Amino acid sequence: MDHYFTDNRHLAENRKEISFRFWCFNYTFLTDNGVFSKGGVDFGTQVFLNTLLKRDELQDTILDVGCGYGPIGIIIKHTYPDKHVEMVDVNPRAIALAKENAKANHVDVQIHESDVYAQVTGNTYTDILTNPPIRAGKKVIYEIFEKAYDHLCEGGCLWVVIRKQQGANSAVNKIKEVFGNCDIIEKEKGYWILKAKK
């Protein structure tokens, strides 16, 4: 069985364009079979983006882990054009879509395929953002949390969106184990936004 967090380039294509209005701006995204939330930007991502933009705490170098077709990284870059935004995903189809979507929405971001942090060379990110692939299991999700610490600069932050019913409490405990802290900064309709500081 194929999942959006695997290499599924052999799946039949069924591309479609979706529209997304956020903070008075209109965005268009190409989606396809084999990518997360292909029918539209999911509610968790919307809560995540709204929280990040309202708080206005993101710093200079941002890494979006598990970027999918790109809504988080692209909207962050559009909002903060002077920040460096890098986006990674294990799914080559998602990466191809993210690159096309960045061009369509006129943002200059760095996008490349990577199994979690395997092809990520930087260790001086100020912020790492993730809407983790829950269906990949705790091992993958915990690896995202654990290795985020190694790729953040001193004072850098990990930001996570996760549904309460999909393991938010255990995510908080794991992040506290890794970072020594984890704040629940927002709760909305079952989604929790978490922040940990290195």
PyMOL commands that place a pseudoatom at each C-alpha (Angstrom):
pseudoatom trace, name=CA, resn=MET, resi=1, chain=A, elem=C, hetatm=0, pos=[0.000, 0.000, 0.000]
pseudoatom trace, name=CA, resn=ASP, resi=2, chain=A, elem=C, hetatm=0, pos=[1.279, 3.470, -0.894]
pseudoatom trace, name=CA, resn=HIS, resi=3, chain=A, elem=C, hetatm=0, pos=[1.340, 6.351, 1.554]
pseudoatom trace, name=CA, resn=TYR, resi=4, chain=A, elem=C, hetatm=0, pos=[2.070, 10.051, 1.108]
pseudoatom trace, name=CA, resn=PHE, resi=5, chain=A, elem=C, hetatm=0, pos=[5.275, 9.650, 3.161]
pseudoatom trace, name=CA, resn=THR, resi=6, chain=A, elem=C, hetatm=0, pos=[6.812, 7.041, 0.829]
pseudoatom trace, name=CA, resn=ASP, resi=7, chain=A, elem=C, hetatm=0, pos=[8.443, 7.073, -2.599]
pseudoatom trace, name=CA, resn=ASN, resi=8, chain=A, elem=C, hetatm=0, pos=[5.322, 6.462, -4.691]
pseudoatom trace, name=CA, resn=ARG, resi=9, chain=A, elem=C, hetatm=0, pos=[6.322, 7.853, -8.062]
pseudoatom trace, name=CA, resn=HIS, resi=10, chain=A, elem=C, hetatm=0, pos=[4.778, 4.817, -9.816]
pseudoatom trace, name=CA, resn=LEU, resi=11, chain=A, elem=C, hetatm=0, pos=[1.218, 5.864, -8.815]
pseudoatom trace, name=CA, resn=ALA, resi=12, chain=A, elem=C, hetatm=0, pos=[-1.043, 7.067, -11.619]
pseudoatom trace, name=CA, resn=GLU, resi=13, chain=A, elem=C, hetatm=0, pos=[-1.145, 10.855, -11.788]
pseudoatom trace, name=CA, resn=ASN, resi=14, chain=A, elem=C, hetatm=0, pos=[-4.354, 12.785, -11.207]
pseudoatom trace, name=CA, resn=ARG, resi=15, chain=A, elem=C, hetatm=0, pos=[-3.216, 16.379, -10.880]
pseudoatom trace, name=CA, resn=LYS, resi=16, chain=A, elem=C, hetatm=0, pos=[-5.610, 19.130, -9.961]
pseudoatom trace, name=CA, resn=GLU, resi=17, chain=A, elem=C, hetatm=0, pos=[-5.331, 22.768, -8.980]
pseudoatom trace, name=CA, resn=ILE, resi=18, chain=A, elem=C, hetatm=0, pos=[-6.786, 23.946, -5.693]
pseudoatom trace, name=CA, resn=SER, resi=19, chain=A, elem=C, hetatm=0, pos=[-7.320, 27.502, -4.482]
pseudoatom trace, name=CA, resn=PHE, resi=20, chain=A, elem=C, hetatm=0, pos=[-6.648, 28.627, -0.942]
pseudoatom trace, name=CA, resn=ARG, resi=21, chain=A, elem=C, hetatm=0, pos=[-7.399, 32.069, 0.499]
pseudoatom trace, name=CA, resn=PHE, resi=22, chain=A, elem=C, hetatm=0, pos=[-5.426, 32.937, 3.608]
pseudoatom trace, name=CA, resn=TRP, resi=23, chain=A, elem=C, hetatm=0, pos=[-4.947, 36.276, 5.354]
pseudoatom trace, name=CA, resn=CYS, resi=24, chain=A, elem=C, hetatm=0, pos=[-6.423, 38.191, 2.389]
pseudoatom trace, name=CA, resn=PHE, resi=25, chain=A, elem=C, hetatm=0, pos=[-4.169, 36.500, -0.164]
pseudoatom trace, name=CA, resn=ASN, resi=26, chain=A, elem=C, hetatm=0, pos=[-5.148, 33.943, -2.797]
pseudoatom trace, name=CA, resn=TYR, resi=27, chain=A, elem=C, hetatm=0, pos=[-2.834, 30.975, -3.365]
pseudoatom trace, name=CA, resn=THR, resi=28, chain=A, elem=C, hetatm=0, pos=[-3.048, 28.189, -5.928]
pseudoatom trace, name=CA, resn=PHE, resi=29, chain=A, elem=C, hetatm=0, pos=[-1.543, 24.745, -5.410]
pseudoatom trace, name=CA, resn=LEU, resi=30, chain=A, elem=C, hetatm=0, pos=[-1.208, 21.741, -7.679]
pseudoatom trace, name=CA, resn=THR, resi=31, chain=A, elem=C, hetatm=0, pos=[-1.961, 18.462, -5.895]
pseudoatom trace, name=CA, resn=ASP, resi=32, chain=A, elem=C, hetatm=0, pos=[-1.980, 14.839, -7.023]
pseudoatom trace, name=CA, resn=ASN, resi=33, chain=A, elem=C, hetatm=0, pos=[-2.549, 11.265, -5.966]
pseudoatom trace, name=CA, resn=GLY, resi=34, chain=A, elem=C, hetatm=0, pos=[-0.097, 10.088, -3.343]
pseudoatom trace, name=CA, resn=VAL, resi=35, chain=A, elem=C, hetatm=0, pos=[0.327, 13.390, -1.480]
pseudoatom trace, name=CA, resn=PHE, resi=36, chain=A, elem=C, hetatm=0, pos=[-1.105, 14.451, 1.859]
pseudoatom trace, name=CA, resn=SER, resi=37, chain=A, elem=C, hetatm=0, pos=[-4.436, 16.305, 1.810]
pseudoatom trace, name=CA, resn=LYS, resi=38, chain=A, elem=C, hetatm=0, pos=[-4.682, 16.368, -1.982]
pseudoatom trace, name=CA, resn=GLY, resi=39, chain=A, elem=C, hetatm=0, pos=[-8.238, 17.744, -1.866]
pseudoatom trace, name=CA, resn=GLY, resi=40, chain=A, elem=C, hetatm=0, pos=[-7.297, 21.000, -0.170]
pseudoatom trace, name=CA, resn=VAL, resi=41, chain=A, elem=C, hetatm=0, pos=[-5.160, 22.554, 2.554]
pseudoatom trace, name=CA, resn=ASP, resi=42, chain=A, elem=C, hetatm=0, pos=[-6.055, 20.613, 5.707]
pseudoatom trace, name=CA, resn=PHE, resi=43, chain=A, elem=C, hetatm=0, pos=[-7.457, 22.293, 8.805]
pseudoatom trace, name=CA, resn=GLY, resi=44, chain=A, elem=C, hetatm=0, pos=[-4.400, 21.462, 10.935]
pseudoatom trace, name=CA, resn=THR, resi=45, chain=A, elem=C, hetatm=0, pos=[-2.140, 23.288, 8.478]
pseudoatom trace, name=CA, resn=GLN, resi=46, chain=A, elem=C, hetatm=0, pos=[-4.491, 26.271, 8.552]
pseudoatom trace, name=CA, resn=VAL, resi=47, chain=A, elem=C, hetatm=0, pos=[-4.406, 26.395, 12.370]
pseudoatom trace, name=CA, resn=PHE, resi=48, chain=A, elem=C, hetatm=0, pos=[-0.606, 26.032, 12.251]
pseudoatom trace, name=CA, resn=LEU, resi=49, chain=A, elem=C, hetatm=0, pos=[-0.114, 28.864, 9.758]
pseudoatom trace, name=CA, resn=ASN, resi=50, chain=A, elem=C, hetatm=0, pos=[-2.553, 31.137, 11.547]
pseudoatom trace, name=CA, resn=THR, resi=51, chain=A, elem=C, hetatm=0, pos=[-0.755, 30.575, 14.846]
pseudoatom trace, name=CA, resn=LEU, resi=52, chain=A, elem=C, hetatm=0, pos=[2.711, 31.120, 13.375]
pseudoatom trace, name=CA, resn=LEU, resi=53, chain=A, elem=C, hetatm=0, pos=[1.717, 34.325, 11.625]
pseudoatom trace, name=CA, resn=LYS, resi=54, chain=A, elem=C, hetatm=0, pos=[-0.238, 35.741, 14.567]
pseudoatom trace, name=CA, resn=ARG, resi=55, chain=A, elem=C, hetatm=0, pos=[2.670, 35.149, 16.940]
pseudoatom trace, name=CA, resn=ASP, resi=56, chain=A, elem=C, hetatm=0, pos=[5.175, 36.585, 14.434]
pseudoatom trace, name=CA, resn=GLU, resi=57, chain=A, elem=C, hetatm=0, pos=[8.136, 34.909, 16.153]
pseudoatom trace, name=CA, resn=LEU, resi=58, chain=A, elem=C, hetatm=0, pos=[9.822, 33.108, 13.258]
pseudoatom trace, name=CA, resn=GLN, resi=59, chain=A, elem=C, hetatm=0, pos=[13.434, 34.118, 12.791]
pseudoatom trace, name=CA, resn=ASP, resi=60, chain=A, elem=C, hetatm=0, pos=[15.797, 34.052, 9.807]
pseudoatom trace, name=CA, resn=THR, resi=61, chain=A, elem=C, hetatm=0, pos=[16.339, 30.489, 8.560]
pseudoatom trace, name=CA, resn=ILE, resi=62, chain=A, elem=C, hetatm=0, pos=[13.348, 28.167, 8.424]
pseudoatom trace, name=CA, resn=LEU, resi=63, chain=A, elem=C, hetatm=0, pos=[13.123, 24.464, 7.577]
pseudoatom trace, name=CA, resn=ASP, resi=64, chain=A, elem=C, hetatm=0, pos=[9.755, 22.852, 6.717]
pseudoatom trace, name=CA, resn=VAL, resi=65, chain=A, elem=C, hetatm=0, pos=[10.076, 19.081, 7.335]
pseudoatom trace, name=CA, resn=GLY, resi=66, chain=A, elem=C, hetatm=0, pos=[7.537, 16.922, 5.497]
pseudoatom trace, name=CA, resn=CYS, resi=67, chain=A, elem=C, hetatm=0, pos=[6.471, 19.825, 3.309]
pseudoatom trace, name=CA, resn=GLY, resi=68, chain=A, elem=C, hetatm=0, pos=[4.129, 17.875, 1.024]
pseudoatom trace, name=CA, resn=TYR, resi=69, chain=A, elem=C, hetatm=0, pos=[3.031, 19.999, -1.938]
pseudoatom trace, name=CA, resn=GLY, resi=70, chain=A, elem=C, hetatm=0, pos=[4.250, 23.065, -0.090]
pseudoatom trace, name=CA, resn=PRO, resi=71, chain=A, elem=C, hetatm=0, pos=[1.541, 25.219, 1.536]
pseudoatom trace, name=CA, resn=ILE, resi=72, chain=A, elem=C, hetatm=0, pos=[3.363, 25.890, 4.823]
pseudoatom trace, name=CA, resn=GLY, resi=73, chain=A, elem=C, hetatm=0, pos=[6.764, 26.862, 3.439]
pseudoatom trace, name=CA, resn=ILE, resi=74, chain=A, elem=C, hetatm=0, pos=[5.321, 28.777, 0.496]
pseudoatom trace, name=CA, resn=ILE, resi=75, chain=A, elem=C, hetatm=0, pos=[2.928, 30.845, 2.609]
pseudoatom trace, name=CA, resn=ILE, resi=76, chain=A, elem=C, hetatm=0, pos=[5.626, 31.542, 5.209]
pseudoatom trace, name=CA, resn=LYS, resi=77, chain=A, elem=C, hetatm=0, pos=[7.994, 32.743, 2.465]
pseudoatom trace, name=CA, resn=HIS, resi=78, chain=A, elem=C, hetatm=0, pos=[5.285, 34.870, 0.857]
pseudoatom trace, name=CA, resn=THR, resi=79, chain=A, elem=C, hetatm=0, pos=[4.569, 36.477, 4.229]
pseudoatom trace, name=CA, resn=TYR, resi=80, chain=A, elem=C, hetatm=0, pos=[8.249, 36.934, 5.121]
pseudoatom trace, name=CA, resn=PRO, resi=81, chain=A, elem=C, hetatm=0, pos=[10.108, 37.378, 1.803]
pseudoatom trace, name=CA, resn=ASP, resi=82, chain=A, elem=C, hetatm=0, pos=[13.402, 38.257, 3.507]
pseudoatom trace, name=CA, resn=LYS, resi=83, chain=A, elem=C, hetatm=0, pos=[13.624, 34.979, 5.423]
pseudoatom trace, name=CA, resn=HIS, resi=84, chain=A, elem=C, hetatm=0, pos=[15.431, 31.901, 4.085]
pseudoatom trace, name=CA, resn=VAL, resi=85, chain=A, elem=C, hetatm=0, pos=[12.960, 29.011, 3.731]
pseudoatom trace, name=CA, resn=GLU, resi=86, chain=A, elem=C, hetatm=0, pos=[13.983, 25.433, 2.954]
pseudoatom trace, name=CA, resn=MET, resi=87, chain=A, elem=C, hetatm=0, pos=[11.500, 22.596, 2.399]
pseudoatom trace, name=CA, resn=VAL, resi=88, chain=A, elem=C, hetatm=0, pos=[12.064, 18.831, 2.435]
pseudoatom trace, name=CA, resn=ASP, resi=89, chain=A, elem=C, hetatm=0, pos=[9.970, 15.707, 1.929]
pseudoatom trace, name=CA, resn=VAL, resi=90, chain=A, elem=C, hetatm=0, pos=[10.689, 12.010, 1.310]
pseudoatom trace, name=CA, resn=ASN, resi=91, chain=A, elem=C, hetatm=0, pos=[8.029, 11.845, -1.421]
pseudoatom trace, name=CA, resn=PRO, resi=92, chain=A, elem=C, hetatm=0, pos=[9.452, 12.802, -4.855]
pseudoatom trace, name=CA, resn=ARG, resi=93, chain=A, elem=C, hetatm=0, pos=[5.991, 13.563, -6.223]
pseudoatom trace, name=CA, resn=ALA, resi=94, chain=A, elem=C, hetatm=0, pos=[5.361, 16.004, -3.378]
pseudoatom trace, name=CA, resn=ILE, resi=95, chain=A, elem=C, hetatm=0, pos=[8.734, 17.651, -4.027]
pseudoatom trace, name=CA, resn=ALA, resi=96, chain=A, elem=C, hetatm=0, pos=[7.973, 18.087, -7.739]
pseudoatom trace, name=CA, resn=LEU, resi=97, chain=A, elem=C, hetatm=0, pos=[4.611, 19.650, -6.893]
pseudoatom trace, name=CA, resn=ALA, resi=98, chain=A, elem=C, hetatm=0, pos=[6.137, 21.905, -4.227]
pseudoatom trace, name=CA, resn=LYS, resi=99, chain=A, elem=C, hetatm=0, pos=[8.654, 23.238, -6.763]
pseudoatom trace, name=CA, resn=GLU, resi=100, chain=A, elem=C, hetatm=0, pos=[5.895, 24.003, -9.271]
pseudoatom trace, name=CA, resn=ASN, resi=101, chain=A, elem=C, hetatm=0, pos=[3.754, 25.568, -6.546]
pseudoatom trace, name=CA, resn=ALA, resi=102, chain=A, elem=C, hetatm=0, pos=[6.597, 27.804, -5.394]
pseudoatom trace, name=CA, resn=LYS, resi=103, chain=A, elem=C, hetatm=0, pos=[6.953, 29.123, -8.949]
pseudoatom trace, name=CA, resn=ALA, resi=104, chain=A, elem=C, hetatm=0, pos=[3.191, 29.560, -9.368]
pseudoatom trace, name=CA, resn=ASN, resi=105, chain=A, elem=C, hetatm=0, pos=[3.005, 31.571, -6.145]
pseudoatom trace, name=CA, resn=HIS, resi=106, chain=A, elem=C, hetatm=0, pos=[6.142, 33.604, -6.992]
pseudoatom trace, name=CA, resn=VAL, resi=107, chain=A, elem=C, hetatm=0, pos=[8.305, 32.663, -4.016]
pseudoatom trace, name=CA, resn=ASP, resi=108, chain=A, elem=C, hetatm=0, pos=[11.987, 31.764, -3.945]
pseudoatom trace, name=CA, resn=VAL, resi=109, chain=A, elem=C, hetatm=0, pos=[12.437, 28.775, -1.637]
pseudoatom trace, name=CA, resn=GLN, resi=110, chain=A, elem=C, hetatm=0, pos=[14.921, 25.907, -1.511]
pseudoatom trace, name=CA, resn=ILE, resi=111, chain=A, elem=C, hetatm=0, pos=[13.161, 22.541, -1.991]
pseudoatom trace, name=CA, resn=HIS, resi=112, chain=A, elem=C, hetatm=0, pos=[14.713, 19.093, -2.082]
pseudoatom trace, name=CA, resn=GLU, resi=113, chain=A, elem=C, hetatm=0, pos=[14.002, 15.433, -1.450]
pseudoatom trace, name=CA, resn=SER, resi=114, chain=A, elem=C, hetatm=0, pos=[15.149, 14.119, 1.917]
pseudoatom trace, name=CA, resn=ASP, resi=115, chain=A, elem=C, hetatm=0, pos=[14.192, 11.210, 4.158]
pseudoatom trace, name=CA, resn=VAL, resi=116, chain=A, elem=C, hetatm=0, pos=[13.584, 13.290, 7.300]
pseudoatom trace, name=CA, resn=TYR, resi=117, chain=A, elem=C, hetatm=0, pos=[16.986, 15.043, 7.691]
pseudoatom trace, name=CA, resn=ALA, resi=118, chain=A, elem=C, hetatm=0, pos=[19.135, 12.636, 5.635]
pseudoatom trace, name=CA, resn=GLN, resi=119, chain=A, elem=C, hetatm=0, pos=[19.881, 15.224, 2.910]
pseudoatom trace, name=CA, resn=VAL, resi=120, chain=A, elem=C, hetatm=0, pos=[19.740, 18.253, 5.215]
pseudoatom trace, name=CA, resn=THR, resi=121, chain=A, elem=C, hetatm=0, pos=[23.238, 19.616, 5.702]
pseudoatom trace, name=CA, resn=GLY, resi=122, chain=A, elem=C, hetatm=0, pos=[22.550, 22.747, 7.710]
pseudoatom trace, name=CA, resn=ASN, resi=123, chain=A, elem=C, hetatm=0, pos=[22.591, 22.803, 11.500]
pseudoatom trace, name=CA, resn=THR, resi=124, chain=A, elem=C, hetatm=0, pos=[21.921, 26.471, 12.027]
pseudoatom trace, name=CA, resn=TYR, resi=125, chain=A, elem=C, hetatm=0, pos=[18.185, 26.768, 11.397]
pseudoatom trace, name=CA, resn=THR, resi=126, chain=A, elem=C, hetatm=0, pos=[16.390, 29.232, 13.629]
pseudoatom trace, name=CA, resn=ASP, resi=127, chain=A, elem=C, hetatm=0, pos=[13.051, 27.466, 13.180]
pseudoatom trace, name=CA, resn=ILE, resi=128, chain=A, elem=C, hetatm=0, pos=[11.953, 23.979, 12.148]
pseudoatom trace, name=CA, resn=LEU, resi=129, chain=A, elem=C, hetatm=0, pos=[8.283, 23.546, 11.249]
pseudoatom trace, name=CA, resn=THR, resi=130, chain=A, elem=C, hetatm=0, pos=[6.463, 20.236, 10.854]
pseudoatom trace, name=CA, resn=ASN, resi=131, chain=A, elem=C, hetatm=0, pos=[3.007, 18.829, 10.316]
pseudoatom trace, name=CA, resn=PRO, resi=132, chain=A, elem=C, hetatm=0, pos=[4.363, 15.301, 10.888]
pseudoatom trace, name=CA, resn=PRO, resi=133, chain=A, elem=C, hetatm=0, pos=[3.222, 12.276, 8.848]
pseudoatom trace, name=CA, resn=ILE, resi=134, chain=A, elem=C, hetatm=0, pos=[1.188, 10.549, 11.561]
pseudoatom trace, name=CA, resn=ARG, resi=135, chain=A, elem=C, hetatm=0, pos=[0.638, 7.396, 9.503]
pseudoatom trace, name=CA, resn=ALA, resi=136, chain=A, elem=C, hetatm=0, pos=[4.398, 6.889, 9.253]
pseudoatom trace, name=CA, resn=GLY, resi=137, chain=A, elem=C, hetatm=0, pos=[4.364, 5.885, 12.920]
pseudoatom trace, name=CA, resn=LYS, resi=138, chain=A, elem=C, hetatm=0, pos=[6.019, 7.099, 16.103]
pseudoatom trace, name=CA, resn=LYS, resi=139, chain=A, elem=C, hetatm=0, pos=[9.517, 6.029, 15.042]
pseudoatom trace, name=CA, resn=VAL, resi=140, chain=A, elem=C, hetatm=0, pos=[9.552, 8.501, 12.131]
pseudoatom trace, name=CA, resn=ILE, resi=141, chain=A, elem=C, hetatm=0, pos=[7.757, 11.241, 14.061]
pseudoatom trace, name=CA, resn=TYR, resi=142, chain=A, elem=C, hetatm=0, pos=[10.141, 10.931, 17.011]
pseudoatom trace, name=CA, resn=GLU, resi=143, chain=A, elem=C, hetatm=0, pos=[13.102, 11.035, 14.633]
pseudoatom trace, name=CA, resn=ILE, resi=144, chain=A, elem=C, hetatm=0, pos=[11.779, 14.373, 13.322]
pseudoatom trace, name=CA, resn=PHE, resi=145, chain=A, elem=C, hetatm=0, pos=[11.706, 15.696, 16.907]
pseudoatom trace, name=CA, resn=GLU, resi=146, chain=A, elem=C, hetatm=0, pos=[15.057, 14.225, 17.975]
pseudoatom trace, name=CA, resn=LYS, resi=147, chain=A, elem=C, hetatm=0, pos=[17.065, 15.338, 14.962]
pseudoatom trace, name=CA, resn=ALA, resi=148, chain=A, elem=C, hetatm=0, pos=[15.442, 18.763, 14.915]
pseudoatom trace, name=CA, resn=TYR, resi=149, chain=A, elem=C, hetatm=0, pos=[17.503, 19.508, 18.012]
pseudoatom trace, name=CA, resn=ASP, resi=150, chain=A, elem=C, hetatm=0, pos=[20.728, 18.799, 16.083]
pseudoatom trace, name=CA, resn=HIS, resi=151, chain=A, elem=C, hetatm=0, pos=[19.725, 21.028, 13.169]
pseudoatom trace, name=CA, resn=LEU, resi=152, chain=A, elem=C, hetatm=0, pos=[18.659, 24.050, 15.205]
pseudoatom trace, name=CA, resn=CYS, resi=153, chain=A, elem=C, hetatm=0, pos=[20.978, 26.832, 16.268]
pseudoatom trace, name=CA, resn=GLU, resi=154, chain=A, elem=C, hetatm=0, pos=[21.161, 27.777, 19.934]
pseudoatom trace, name=CA, resn=GLY, resi=155, chain=A, elem=C, hetatm=0, pos=[17.877, 29.471, 20.799]
pseudoatom trace, name=CA, resn=GLY, resi=156, chain=A, elem=C, hetatm=0, pos=[16.167, 27.987, 17.737]
pseudoatom trace, name=CA, resn=CYS, resi=157, chain=A, elem=C, hetatm=0, pos=[12.641, 26.582, 17.934]
pseudoatom trace, name=CA, resn=LEU, resi=158, chain=A, elem=C, hetatm=0, pos=[10.764, 23.482, 16.831]
pseudoatom trace, name=CA, resn=TRP, resi=159, chain=A, elem=C, hetatm=0, pos=[7.106, 24.115, 15.929]
pseudoatom trace, name=CA, resn=VAL, resi=160, chain=A, elem=C, hetatm=0, pos=[4.673, 21.188, 15.535]
pseudoatom trace, name=CA, resn=VAL, resi=161, chain=A, elem=C, hetatm=0, pos=[0.988, 20.773, 14.682]
pseudoatom trace, name=CA, resn=ILE, resi=162, chain=A, elem=C, hetatm=0, pos=[-0.630, 17.526, 15.816]
pseudoatom trace, name=CA, resn=ARG, resi=163, chain=A, elem=C, hetatm=0, pos=[-4.119, 16.302, 16.571]
pseudoatom trace, name=CA, resn=LYS, resi=164, chain=A, elem=C, hetatm=0, pos=[-4.869, 15.481, 20.191]
pseudoatom trace, name=CA, resn=GLN, resi=165, chain=A, elem=C, hetatm=0, pos=[-6.357, 12.115, 19.232]
pseudoatom trace, name=CA, resn=GLN, resi=166, chain=A, elem=C, hetatm=0, pos=[-3.302, 11.236, 17.135]
pseudoatom trace, name=CA, resn=GLY, resi=167, chain=A, elem=C, hetatm=0, pos=[-0.797, 11.377, 19.959]
pseudoatom trace, name=CA, resn=ALA, resi=168, chain=A, elem=C, hetatm=0, pos=[-0.424, 15.006, 21.019]
pseudoatom trace, name=CA, resn=ASN, resi=169, chain=A, elem=C, hetatm=0, pos=[0.232, 14.114, 24.663]
pseudoatom trace, name=CA, resn=SER, resi=170, chain=A, elem=C, hetatm=0, pos=[2.945, 11.600, 23.826]
pseudoatom trace, name=CA, resn=ALA, resi=171, chain=A, elem=C, hetatm=0, pos=[4.450, 14.116, 21.362]
pseudoatom trace, name=CA, resn=VAL, resi=172, chain=A, elem=C, hetatm=0, pos=[4.663, 16.705, 24.142]
pseudoatom trace, name=CA, resn=ASN, resi=173, chain=A, elem=C, hetatm=0, pos=[6.391, 14.168, 26.409]
pseudoatom trace, name=CA, resn=LYS, resi=174, chain=A, elem=C, hetatm=0, pos=[8.873, 13.161, 23.691]
pseudoatom trace, name=CA, resn=ILE, resi=175, chain=A, elem=C, hetatm=0, pos=[9.709, 16.768, 22.813]
pseudoatom trace, name=CA, resn=LYS, resi=176, chain=A, elem=C, hetatm=0, pos=[10.244, 17.561, 26.510]
pseudoatom trace, name=CA, resn=GLU, resi=177, chain=A, elem=C, hetatm=0, pos=[12.593, 14.570, 26.702]
pseudoatom trace, name=CA, resn=VAL, resi=178, chain=A, elem=C, hetatm=0, pos=[14.629, 15.911, 23.765]
pseudoatom trace, name=CA, resn=PHE, resi=179, chain=A, elem=C, hetatm=0, pos=[14.491, 19.679, 24.380]
pseudoatom trace, name=CA, resn=GLY, resi=180, chain=A, elem=C, hetatm=0, pos=[13.787, 19.890, 28.097]
pseudoatom trace, name=CA, resn=ASN, resi=181, chain=A, elem=C, hetatm=0, pos=[10.727, 22.026, 27.341]
pseudoatom trace, name=CA, resn=CYS, resi=182, chain=A, elem=C, hetatm=0, pos=[7.572, 22.051, 25.235]
pseudoatom trace, name=CA, resn=ASP, resi=183, chain=A, elem=C, hetatm=0, pos=[4.776, 24.612, 25.320]
pseudoatom trace, name=CA, resn=ILE, resi=184, chain=A, elem=C, hetatm=0, pos=[1.274, 24.041, 24.007]
pseudoatom trace, name=CA, resn=ILE, resi=185, chain=A, elem=C, hetatm=0, pos=[0.747, 27.448, 22.443]
pseudoatom trace, name=CA, resn=GLU, resi=186, chain=A, elem=C, hetatm=0, pos=[-2.594, 26.868, 20.740]
pseudoatom trace, name=CA, resn=LYS, resi=187, chain=A, elem=C, hetatm=0, pos=[-5.489, 24.423, 20.820]
pseudoatom trace, name=CA, resn=GLU, resi=188, chain=A, elem=C, hetatm=0, pos=[-8.225, 24.569, 18.208]
pseudoatom trace, name=CA, resn=LYS, resi=189, chain=A, elem=C, hetatm=0, pos=[-10.822, 21.919, 17.348]
pseudoatom trace, name=CA, resn=GLY, resi=190, chain=A, elem=C, hetatm=0, pos=[-8.607, 19.041, 18.439]
pseudoatom trace, name=CA, resn=TYR, resi=191, chain=A, elem=C, hetatm=0, pos=[-5.353, 20.397, 16.963]
pseudoatom trace, name=CA, resn=TRP, resi=192, chain=A, elem=C, hetatm=0, pos=[-2.464, 21.369, 19.216]
pseudoatom trace, name=CA, resn=ILE, resi=193, chain=A, elem=C, hetatm=0, pos=[0.386, 23.664, 18.235]
pseudoatom trace, name=CA, resn=LEU, resi=194, chain=A, elem=C, hetatm=0, pos=[3.588, 22.858, 20.114]
pseudoatom trace, name=CA, resn=LYS, resi=195, chain=A, elem=C, hetatm=0, pos=[6.761, 24.905, 20.512]
pseudoatom trace, name=CA, resn=ALA, resi=196, chain=A, elem=C, hetatm=0, pos=[10.110, 23.851, 21.962]
pseudoatom trace, name=CA, resn=LYS, resi=197, chain=A, elem=C, hetatm=0, pos=[13.223, 25.986, 22.282]
pseudoatom trace, name=CA, resn=LYS, resi=198, chain=A, elem=C, hetatm=0, pos=[16.812, 24.722, 22.103]
for i in range(1, 198): cmd.bond("trace and resi %d" % i, "trace and resi %d" % (i + 1))
show_as sticks, trace
zoom trace
